[in-house]
Amino acid sequence: MTRPAVARGSRASADRLARLLNLVPYLLARPGIEIAEAAGDLGVTERQLREDLELLWVCGLPGYGPGDLIDMAFDGDRVTITYDAGIDRPLRLTPDEALALVVALRMLAETPGVANREAVERALAKIEDAAGDLAGAPVEVRLPGDSARVRELRAAVERGRALRITYYTAARDETTERVIDPLRMLMVGGRAYVEAWCRRAEAVRLFRADRVDAVVELDDPAVVPPQARPQDLTDGVFRPSPDLPLITLRIGRGERWITEYYPCERVVADGEQWLVSLRVTDLGWARRFVVGLGPEVTVVAPAELAEQVRAQAVAALEAYATPPTPADPAVAARTQ
């Protein structure tokens, strides 16, 4: 008896979400519009529109401070959006985005135990209708666990052989060769890893499959010491600990994604900027990380990291300022 009510509630929520996503761009294009006129254009009652505006007032970007939320000004029965929080145009999907949604929703609709399957199927029907012929195009889905490198590593693990691998370590920005005795293959955060006893480090290590540049299966069997134990990866691969370096960055609005992608110990809002503290494996990795970010990031601490970043930035500027000296006379002639 309650199923039709749930379905009606789902449709009402979906309709309201679509209306809210388009309401901000609509109002931005019509500053000072009367609420009665806007309600007529949108096909809702004035009461419903006012409720939508009250909900929009507490929506916005992560951060959840007054400067992150949609803001508006009322003048009698007129409304004007004064801050849009980035929702300045109706949602438009690219062909690739639409196709990705179709594939994901089809998989979700076929997954056993999915609650409210009707809502998934309605959303799928709408996107397929909007995507047209594109929705029927053949799609090749590549999963991380199906790459050639992962299959090679998995086969070696199953055969119980030791491996000689060439491995890139991002934390130190170096490539090394080492012999490992595999324990198991696993997936963490959508990435494939081989967990193994590393004879060079004399400890259990995780090796990301996409950072293994070469694999040679050795004749001798894998020999895992009795003290080697698989790691607990319930909380992910990187587990911050007090003995790791702590860095503090001042970031602008455009770099707030850092707080969602990396585990942060402390985030403090300071006007339009945030102070973010997080643990890193070492300062070398932190230097490369900061240099790769935009101009809205400043190193607050430690001073050693700030000096490393400054030195690398200066070296880069000097490299651009100094013209290369061509050894080939023909090259020299072309550059004159």
N, C-alpha and C positions, 0 to 999 in steps of 0.2 A: 504493500500500500504506500510505502514512503518513497518508492523508487521514482515515480513521476515527479514528486516534489523535489527530489534531489536533482533530477535532470533539469527541471525548470530553474532551480537555483543556479546550476552550473551555466545554463544559457544566459541567465541574467548577469552573472558575474563576468562571463566572457564578453557580453555586449557592453557592459559598463567599462571594462578594461579597454576595449577598442575605442570607446567614446572618449575616455580620459587621455589616451595616447594622441588623439587627434584634436582634443580641445585646446591644448596650449598653442599649437601652430595656428589654429583658427582664431583665437583671441589675439595673438601677436599681430596678425594681419588686420585686425579691426580694433585698435585701441579705443577705449571709451564707449564700446558698444553697449546698448541697453540689454539688460538680462532677458527681458521679454523677447526682444528680437533674436538674440542668440538661441534662446530656447526653441523658438519657432523654426530657426534654420536647422537645429540639431534634432528636431522631432521629439523633444522631451518637455516636461512641464517645468515651470519656473522653479518649483520646489525641488525637483530632481536636479536641475542645473545648479542650484545653490548648494545642494548636498555634494555634488561633484566638485564644486569649487572649494568647499571646506576640506574635502579629502585631498585635493591637489595641494592645498596649503601645507600639508605635512608630508609631502613627497619631494624627493630630490636625489642628490648624489650621496654616496657613502660619506660619512662624516657626521651627518645628522645634527649639524649646528645650524643656526639661523642663516648663515651665509651659504649653505648648501641646498636650501629648500626653495621650491618654487614660491615666488612672492607676487602679490597682486595688490592693486589699489582700487578702492571703491569710492565712487562719487555719486551718492544717491543710489539710483538703480543702474548705474553704469560701472563697468569693470575694465581694468587695464592690467595686463601682465607686465610687471616691472623686472622680473628675473625669471628666465625660462629653464635654468638648470640643464641646459643643453638639449632640451626637447623642443627644438625650434622648427621642426618640419615633420610631416606625417611619415610613418615608417614605410620604407620602400626596400624590398629585398632584391638583391642582385640575383641573376639566374643561378649562380653557384650556391648562394645562401638558401634560395627556395628549394633547390634540389636536395641540399643537405637536410633541410627540415622534412621534406617528403620521405627521404630514406629513414631518418631517425623515427618519425612517427609511424611508419610502416612496421619497423622493428618493434616499437613500443606496443602497437596494437596487437602484435602476435605474441607478446610476452605473457606467459601464464601468470595469473594472479594480479594483473594490473587493475587497480581500482578505477571506477568510472570510465570504462572503456568507451562509452558512448561519446564522452567529451573529446577523447583522442580521435575517434573516427570522424566527428564533426569538424575538428580542426584540420585533419588530414584532407577531408573533402574540399574544404574552402581553399587550402593551399594548392591542391591539385587542380582545382578549377582555375585559380589565378595563374598557375604555372603553365597551363595549356599543354602543348605537345611535349614540353620539356619534362613534365612529370613522368612520361612514358619512356624516356630515354634509358638505354641500358646503363647500369651503374656497376662499376667495379669497386668493391669495398676492400680496402687493405687494412688489416688489423696489425698492431705492433707485433703480436705473437706469431705472425705468418711471414716475417721477412726472411730472406735467405740466410742472413747472419744468425738469426735466432734459431732457425732450423738446424744450422750447422752446430751451434753450441749445444742445443738440446740433444742432438744425436750423440755428441761426444760425452755428454753427461750420462746418457742412458747406457753407453758402452763402458762407462767407468774408467775412461782414459785421462791421463794428465794432459794438459794443454800448454803450449807455448803461445802467448798472445802478445801482440803489439797494441798497447793501450794508451789512449789520450786521457790525461788527468786534467780536468778543467780547473780544479782548484789551484793547481800549480802551473797550468798552461805548459805542460810538458808531455812528451810521448816517450814511453818506456817499454822495454821488453821484459816479460816475466813469465815464470812457470807457475801454473796454478793447478790445484787438485779440486775439481768441482764437487760441490755438495748438492746443489739443486738449481733449477731455473724457476724464476718467479716473476710476477707482474706487480708493479707498485706504481700507482698514479698514472696508469696508462703506458708505462715503459717496461721493457723487458730487461731483466738483470740475470747474471749468473753469480751465485754466491759460492765462494771457493776459498780454500786455504791458499794463501799467497806465500810461496816459499821465500820470496824476497823480503816481505814485511814480517814473515813468521806470525801471521795472524789471519783471521777470517776477514775477507773483504768482499764488497759488492762491486761488480763490474757491469756498467751499462752496456747493453749489446750494441747500441748505435755508436759507441765510442771505441769498440774493438775494431782496429784497422786490419788485423790479420790474425789467423788462427792456424796453428799446426798441431795436429793430434799426434802425441808421442806414443811410442810403443809400450812404455811402462805404464802400469795401471795407476790410477789416482790413489794416493795414500794420504788419508786425512788423519792427523794426530788425534788421540783420544780427547785432548782438551778443547778441540774445535767444536763449537756449538753454533747452530743457526741463530741469526739475530732476530730479535723481536721487532718487526716492522709495522706494528699496529698503528703507530703514530707517524709513519712515513720513513723515508730514507734518512733525511737529515734530522738529527735530534740535538737541538741546542743544549749546551751544558755550560756551567759557570767557568770552566777552564778555557773556553774558546774566547777569542777577542770580541769585545763589544764595541760596535761603532754607532755613532749618532749622526744622522743626516737631517738637514733642513730641506724639505721638499715642497714644491708648489702643487697646484691643483692637478696638473697634467701627469704627475708622477705618483699620485696616491695609490695607483695599482700595486705599488710595492707592498703596501700593508696587507693586501689580499693574497699576494703570491708568495710572500716570505713570512715565516713566523717572527713576529716582532714582540719584544719584551715591553716596549713602552711607546705609546703614541700620544702626543700632546698637541692640541690645536693651538696655533699662535697666529690668530688672524686668518689671512688667506693661506698661510703656510703651516706645515706640520713639522714637529720634531719627532723623528722616528729612530728608535734604538733597536738594534738586532744583533744577534751573534753570527759570526762568520767563521769559516774554516781557517782562514789565515788572511793577513792584510794584503798579500799579493792578489788573491781572488777579489778582495774588496776594492782594490785599486782599479782592476780591470772592469769591475762592475760599475763603479762610479763614473769612470771615464766614458763608458758606453751609454750613460744616461744623458738626458737633455740638460739645458742650461738652468733648469729650475731646481737643481740639486746642489747643495753646498755641504761639505764635510764640516761637522762641528767638532767631533772627537773620534779618535785620538789625533793629536797633533801630528804624529808620525804619518798617519794615512793622508792627512791634508797636504803634507809636504810631498809625499809620493805622487799624489794626484797632480799637484801644481807642477812638479818636475816633469812628469810625462806630458802634460799639456804644453809646457814651454818647449820641450824637445820636439813635439809635433809641429808647433808653430814655426820653430826654427827650420825644420825640414822643409816646410812649404815655402819659407822665405828664401832658402838657398837654392838657386837653380842647379840642376844636375850638370855634370861635366861629361859630355858625350865623348866616347873614345873613338868612334867612327867618324871620319871627316864628312862622310855623306850625311850622317845624322846631324852634325854641327851645321852643315849648310842648310838643312831643312828647318832648323830652329832659329835661323837668323831672320 
